[in-house]
Amino acid sequence: MARDTNNPKDRAVPSGRLSRLGQFGRLASGVAGGMIAEGARRLADGERPDMRDMMLTPRNVTRVAERLSHLRGAAMKLGQMISMDAGDMLPPELAEIMARLRDNAHRMPPQQLQKVLAEQWGRDWRRRFKRFGPGPIAAASIGQVHRATTHDGRDLAIKVQYPGVRESIDADVDNVATLLRLSRLLPAELDISSLLAEAKLQLHEEADYVREGEYLARFGQLLADSPDYVVPSLDTEFTTSQVLAMSFVEGKAIEQLEDAPQEVRDDSMHKLFRLVLREIFEFGVIQSDPNFANYRYQPDSGTLVLLDFGATRPVGKTVADGYRQLIFAALNGDRDMVREQALIAGFVGEAAISRHRTRIDKMIDVIIGELNRPGLFDFSDRQYVAALSEEGMDIAADRQAWHIPPTDLLFVQRKISGMALLAARLKVRIDVRGLVEAQLGATDPVNNTE
């Protein structure tokens, strides 16, 4: 969840459908006006203006980021999800917008906050606390967090959902997608239909704070015996469908590890990747939102603080088995088996393989080569990404080869991809093979008959 204490910005969240629709209309009008002005300027200078260049002026980039940040909810969440899921394929201008959305949440003014909490807890809710921090300690796409102390001494983090978020999810997602397409901010080759469906589903689930509280408690139980992680405790007294109360846990932003010694960065990411493996293959449930703000760390102990379980999803046996088969096929360097298991799991469709087998095999060879390179895997070396993107975009340009993976697979892959992006940012080096074999064992499940 994005911190907003250094540059606080109070702006009421548009909560009605008409008011939110009006925000999108004003955004479209403002962008169009900016394009006309830029086009006129270029014509006056004797240039032939290009539609994309007129759209992606610094003023328009700022305008889009600010408006989506003001809307919050699904509008802002979709931008964050796009940046996490497809960051390596986005044009730099759109990547800039999405980066701003990850760190640029506005917060509710006191009057709006008072109204929301009065509806959830009653008009005299302040009497139930010894202290309730008036300003949020964090703010993001769906809600903002306040620190509070009860009369019996409980130190709590209170997440308050923005008004109107739940009711506006489907329309917001569709409006943002339409805006991005019409303004050519997304590459034509990038099919985001599956991402839109995932965004709606995830947002509806994230907007249910009772559900999130149940998963918060579940992960607390699953990791109770592990000193590497700490999960806040659910406080049921103050939790409702739109307010989530939990114990306050100290921790620093995971991104601050960028300046830590190499061994500290490596150890922290090793713990996070090990947790992902346990979620998939042991727990059967995964917190699928890899937003960096969901992870904090305690420097004195190296303990990782896990936050935000709204996007938690069950992992079915079929998905887990598919990943197990695929991982070992890649680690064994078996290109044909990787291709076969990718098809069985649903990563690719038959049309893509029949029409672009050579390109797919090149991508598989790149992945196998990286995973089996001697020594530690260096996540800061991103040269292989360009090779994968080049082949992948050529396949995506062929509409007959389009394929939507199973939804359950998308959730899991999103978490894995997000962890890889965080590892790249922290420039970590990890023994990937050792990590996998420690969790799954060194046997090859493809040939294991037990």
C-alpha positions in Angstrom: 0.0 0.0 0.0 1.5 3.3 -1.1 2.8 5.7 1.6 1.5 9.2 1.4 2.9 10.9 4.4 5.5 13.1 2.8 3.1 14.9 0.4 -0.4 14.5 1.8 -3.2 15.3 -0.7 -6.8 15.3 0.6 -9.3 14.8 -2.3 -12.8 13.4 -1.9 -13.3 10.1 -3.7 -16.1 10.3 -6.3 -18.5 7.8 -5.0 -21.5 8.0 -7.3 -21.7 6.3 -10.7 -22.5 9.6 -12.5 -19.8 11.5 -10.7 -17.2 8.9 -11.6 -18.4 8.8 -15.2 -18.0 12.6 -15.3 -14.4 12.2 -14.2 -13.7 10.0 -17.1 -15.5 12.4 -19.4 -13.4 15.3 -18.2 -10.2 13.2 -18.6 -11.1 12.4 -22.2 -11.9 16.0 -22.9 -8.7 17.3 -21.3 -6.6 14.8 -23.2 -8.3 15.6 -26.5 -7.7 19.3 -25.8 -4.1 18.7 -25.1 -3.7 16.7 -28.4 -5.3 19.6 -30.4 -3.0 22.1 -28.8 0.1 20.0 -29.4 -1.0 19.3 -33.0 -1.5 23.0 -33.7 2.0 23.7 -32.3 3.6 21.1 -34.4 1.8 22.3 -37.6 3.0 25.8 -36.9 6.5 24.5 -36.6 6.2 22.9 -40.0 6.0 19.3 -38.6 3.6 16.6 -39.5 2.0 15.6 -36.2 1.7 11.9 -35.2 -1.3 10.8 -33.2 0.7 8.9 -30.7 3.2 11.7 -30.2 0.4 14.2 -29.7 -1.2 11.9 -27.1 1.9 11.2 -25.1 3.0 14.7 -24.2 4.3 15.3 -20.6 1.1 17.2 -19.8 -1.2 14.5 -21.0 0.8 11.8 -19.2 0.5 13.8 -16.0 -3.2 14.4 -16.7 -4.0 10.7 -17.0 -2.0 9.7 -14.0 -3.6 12.4 -11.8 -7.2 11.6 -12.8 -6.9 7.9 -12.3 -5.2 8.5 -9.0 -8.1 10.7 -8.0 -10.7 8.1 -8.9 -8.9 5.4 -7.0 -10.7 2.1 -6.8 -10.8 0.0 -9.9 -9.5 2.8 -12.1 -6.2 3.0 -10.1 -6.0 -0.7 -9.4 -6.1 -1.6 -13.1 -3.2 0.7 -13.8 -1.2 -0.9 -11.0 -2.0 -4.4 -12.3 -1.0 -3.6 -15.9 2.3 -2.2 -14.7 3.0 -5.4 -12.6 1.8 -7.9 -15.3 3.2 -6.4 -18.5 5.8 -3.8 -17.4 8.5 -5.2 -19.7 6.2 -4.8 -22.8 4.8 -1.3 -22.1 5.9 1.8 -24.0 7.9 4.0 -21.6 5.2 6.7 -21.5 2.6 4.3 -20.2 5.1 2.7 -17.8 5.6 6.2 -16.4 1.9 6.6 -15.8 1.6 3.3 -14.1 4.7 3.9 -11.9 3.1 7.1 -10.7 -0.1 5.2 -9.9 1.8 2.8 -7.6 3.0 5.8 -5.5 0.5 8.5 -5.9 -2.7 7.7 -4.0 -4.8 10.7 -2.8 -6.5 10.3 0.6 -10.0 11.0 1.8 -10.6 14.4 3.5 -11.6 14.2 7.2 -15.3 14.8 6.5 -15.6 11.9 4.1 -13.6 9.6 6.4 -15.9 10.6 9.3 -19.0 9.7 7.2 -17.7 6.3 6.2 -16.7 5.3 9.7 -20.0 6.6 11.2 -21.8 4.3 8.7 -19.7 1.3 9.7 -19.3 1.8 13.5 -22.0 4.3 14.5 -21.9 8.1 15.1 -20.0 7.9 18.4 -17.2 5.6 17.1 -14.4 7.9 18.3 -15.3 7.1 21.9 -14.2 3.5 21.3 -10.6 4.6 20.9 -8.0 6.2 23.1 -6.5 7.6 20.0 -7.3 7.5 16.3 -4.8 9.0 13.9 -6.5 11.7 11.8 -4.1 11.2 8.8 -3.6 7.9 7.0 -0.2 6.2 7.4 -0.8 4.6 4.0 -3.1 5.1 1.0 -3.7 3.0 -2.1 -6.3 2.0 -4.7 -9.1 0.6 -2.6 -8.6 2.0 0.9 -6.4 4.0 3.3 -4.9 2.9 6.6 -5.0 4.7 9.9 -3.2 3.9 13.2 -5.4 3.7 16.3 -5.1 2.7 20.0 -7.9 1.2 21.9 -8.6 1.9 25.6 -7.3 -1.5 26.6 -4.0 -0.7 24.8 -4.3 -2.5 21.4 -2.2 -0.9 18.7 -4.2 -1.3 15.5 -3.9 -0.6 11.8 -7.4 0.3 10.5 -8.0 0.0 6.7 -10.9 2.0 5.5 -12.4 1.4 2.1 -13.1 4.3 -0.1 -16.8 5.0 -0.7 -18.3 3.8 -3.9 -15.5 1.5 -4.8 -17.5 -1.7 -4.7 -20.4 -0.4 -6.8 -18.2 1.1 -9.5 -15.7 -1.8 -10.2 -17.1 -3.2 -13.4 -17.8 0.2 -15.0 -14.4 1.7 -13.9 -12.4 -1.2 -15.4 -14.3 -1.0 -18.7 -13.9 2.8 -18.8 -10.2 2.7 -18.2 -9.7 0.0 -20.8 -11.6 2.0 -23.4 -9.6 5.1 -22.5 -6.3 3.4 -22.9 -7.3 1.7 -26.2 -8.8 4.8 -27.8 -5.8 7.0 -26.8 -3.4 4.3 -28.1 -1.6 4.1 -24.8 -1.5 0.3 -25.1 0.2 -1.6 -27.9 -2.3 -3.0 -30.4 -0.5 -6.4 -30.0 -1.2 -6.6 -26.3 -4.4 -8.5 -25.5 -5.6 -7.4 -22.1 -9.1 -9.1 -22.1 -8.0 -11.7 -19.6 -6.4 -9.1 -17.5 -9.7 -7.1 -17.4 -11.7 -10.1 -16.3 -9.1 -10.9 -13.6 -9.2 -7.2 -12.5 -13.0 -7.3 -12.0 -13.0 -10.6 -10.2 -10.1 -9.6 -7.9 -11.5 -6.2 -7.1 -14.8 -7.6 -6.1 -13.1 -10.0 -3.8 -10.7 -7.3 -2.5 -13.6 -5.1 -1.7 -14.9 -7.6 0.8 -12.9 -6.9 4.0 -14.6 -9.8 5.9 -13.2 -12.2 3.3 -9.8 -10.6 3.5 -9.8 -10.8 7.3 -10.5 -14.6 7.1 -7.4 -15.0 4.9 -5.4 -12.8 7.1 -6.1 -15.1 10.0 -5.5 -18.2 7.9 -2.0 -17.1 6.8 -1.3 -16.1 10.4 -2.0 -19.8 11.3 -0.1 -21.2 8.4 3.1 -19.2 9.2 2.8 -19.2 13.0 5.8 -21.5 13.4 8.0 -19.7 10.9 10.3 -16.9 12.4 11.0 -15.6 8.9 7.5 -14.0 8.5 5.1 -12.0 10.6 1.4 -11.6 9.8 -0.8 -9.0 11.6 -3.5 -10.4 13.9 -7.1 -9.9 12.8 -9.2 -7.7 15.2 -12.7 -8.9 14.8 -14.3 -6.2 17.0 -13.7 -3.4 14.5 -13.8 -5.4 11.2 -16.7 -5.0 8.8 -17.3 -5.5 5.1 -15.7 -2.1 4.5 -13.3 -1.7 7.5 -10.5 -4.1 8.2 -8.8 -3.9 11.7 -5.6 -5.7 12.5 -2.6 -5.4 14.9 -0.1 -2.7 13.8 3.3 -4.2 12.9 6.4 -2.1 12.5 8.4 -2.5 9.2 10.2 -0.7 6.5 9.3 -0.6 2.8 10.8 -3.6 1.0 12.2 -1.2 -1.7 14.5 0.2 1.0 16.5 -3.0 0.7 18.0 -1.6 -2.5 20.7 0.0 -0.4 21.2 -3.0 1.8 24.2 -5.4 1.5 24.0 -8.0 -1.2 23.5 -10.9 1.3 20.6 -9.1 3.0 18.8 -8.6 -0.3 19.5 -12.1 -1.4 18.2 -13.5 1.9 15.0 -11.5 1.9 14.1 -12.5 -1.7 15.0 -16.1 -1.0 12.4 -16.0 1.8 9.8 -14.5 -0.5 10.4 -17.0 -3.3 10.3 -19.9 -0.8 7.0 -18.5 0.5 5.6 -18.5 -3.0 6.6 -22.2 -3.5 4.9 -23.1 -0.2 1.8 -21.2 -1.2 1.5 -23.2 -4.4 2.7 -26.6 -3.4 2.0 -26.8 0.3 -0.7 -24.4 1.5 -2.9 -24.6 -1.6 -3.7 -20.9 -1.3 -1.8 -17.9 -2.6 -1.8 -14.2 -2.0 -1.8 -13.3 -5.6 -1.1 -9.5 -5.5 2.6 -8.9 -5.8 2.4 -5.2 -5.2 5.7 -4.3 -3.5 3.8 -2.3 -0.8 2.4 -5.6 0.5 5.9 -6.6 1.8 7.9 -4.9 4.5 10.9 -6.0 6.5 12.3 -5.5 10.0 16.1 -4.7 9.7 17.1 -5.9 13.2 15.8 -9.5 12.7 15.4 -9.8 8.9 11.8 -10.8 9.4 9.4 -10.0 6.5 6.0 -8.4 7.3 3.2 -9.7 5.1 0.3 -7.3 4.4 -2.9 -7.2 2.3 -4.6 -10.5 1.7 -7.5 -9.2 -0.3 -6.3 -10.9 -3.5 -5.8 -14.3 -1.9 -7.0 -17.2 -4.1 -7.0 -21.0 -3.7 -4.6 -23.0 -5.8 -6.1 -26.2 -7.2 -4.2 -29.5 -7.4 -4.3 -29.3 -11.2 -2.6 -25.9 -11.3 0.0 -27.0 -8.7 0.7 -30.3 -10.5 1.0 -28.4 -13.8 3.7 -26.0 -12.3 5.5 -29.0 -10.8 5.8 -30.8 -14.1 6.7 -27.6 -16.0 9.4 -26.6 -13.5 11.2 -29.9 -13.5 11.0 -30.2 -17.3 12.7 -26.8 -17.5 15.4 -27.7 -14.9 16.0 -30.9 -16.8 16.6 -29.0 -20.0 13.9 -30.9 -21.9 12.5 -28.5 -24.5 9.9 -30.9 -25.8 8.6 -31.7 -22.4 8.4 -28.0 -21.5 6.3 -27.3 -24.6 4.0 -30.3 -23.9 3.5 -29.3 -20.2 2.9 -25.7 -21.1 0.2 -26.8 -23.5 -1.3 -29.2 -20.9 -1.3 -26.5 -18.1 -2.8 -23.9 -20.4 0.1 -21.4 -20.8 -0.2 -21.7 -24.6 -2.8 -23.0 -27.0 -2.6 -25.5 -29.8 -3.0 -22.8 -32.4 0.1 -20.9 -31.1 2.2 -24.0 -31.1 1.1 -25.1 -34.6 1.6 -21.7 -36.1 4.6 -20.5 -34.2 6.5 -23.6 -32.9 9.9 -22.2 -33.9 9.3 -19.0 -31.9 7.9 -20.8 -28.9 10.9 -23.2 -28.9 13.3 -20.2 -29.0 11.5 -18.8 -25.9 11.7 -22.1 -24.2 15.4 -22.3 -25.0 16.0 -18.9 -23.5 14.2 -19.9 -20.3 16.0 -23.2 -20.0 19.3 -21.6 -20.6 18.8 -19.0 -17.9 17.5 -21.5 -15.3 20.4 -23.9 -15.9 23.2 -21.4 -16.1 25.9 -22.4 -13.6 26.0 -20.5 -10.3 23.4 -18.2 -8.8 20.6 -16.7 -10.9 21.2 -13.0 -11.3 17.8 -11.3 -11.5 19.4 -7.9 -12.4 20.6 -9.3 -15.8 17.5 -8.6 -17.9 18.9 -9.2 -21.3 16.8 -12.3 -21.8 13.6 -10.3 -21.3 14.2 -8.5 -24.7 14.5 -11.9 -26.5 11.3 -13.2 -24.9 9.4 -10.0 -25.6 10.4 -9.9 -29.2 9.2 -13.5 -29.9 6.2 -13.1 -27.7 5.0 -9.9 -29.3 5.3 -11.5 -32.8 3.1 -14.3 -31.6 0.6 -12.0 -30.0 0.2 -10.1 -33.3 -1.3 -13.2 -34.8 -4.9 -13.1 -33.7 -5.5 -16.7 -34.7 -2.8 -17.7 -32.1 -4.4 -15.8 -29.2 -5.0 -17.9 -26.2 -6.4 -17.0 -22.7 -4.9 -19.2 -20.0 -7.1 -20.5 -17.2 -8.0 -17.8 -14.6 -6.4 -19.8 -11.7 -3.2 -20.0 -13.7 -3.2 -16.2 -14.3 -3.4 -15.5 -10.6 -0.5 -17.7 -9.7 1.7 -16.5 -12.6 1.0 -12.9 -11.7 2.5 -13.5 -8.3 5.5 -15.3 -9.7 6.1 -12.5 -12.2 5.7 -9.8 -9.6 8.3 -11.5 -7.4 10.7 -11.7 -10.3 10.3 -7.9 -10.9 11.0 -7.2 -7.2 14.0 -9.4 -7.4 15.2 -7.5 -10.5 14.8 -4.2 -8.7 16.7 -5.4 -5.7 19.4 -7.0 -8.0 19.4 -10.2 -6.1 21.3 -13.5 -6.8 19.6 -16.7 -5.8 20.2 -20.5 -6.2 16.9 -21.1 -8.0 17.5 -24.8 -8.6 18.4 -25.4 -5.0 15.4 -23.4 -3.8 13.0 -25.5 -6.0 14.6 -28.8 -5.1 14.4 -28.0 -1.4 10.7 -27.5 -1.7 9.8 -30.1 -4.2 12.6 -32.7 -3.9 15.1 -33.6 -6.5 13.0 -36.2 -8.3 11.6 -35.7 -11.7 7.8 -35.9 -11.4 7.4 -36.4 -15.1 9.1 -39.8 -14.7 8.2 -40.5 -11.1 5.7 -43.3 -10.9 5.3 -43.3 -7.1 
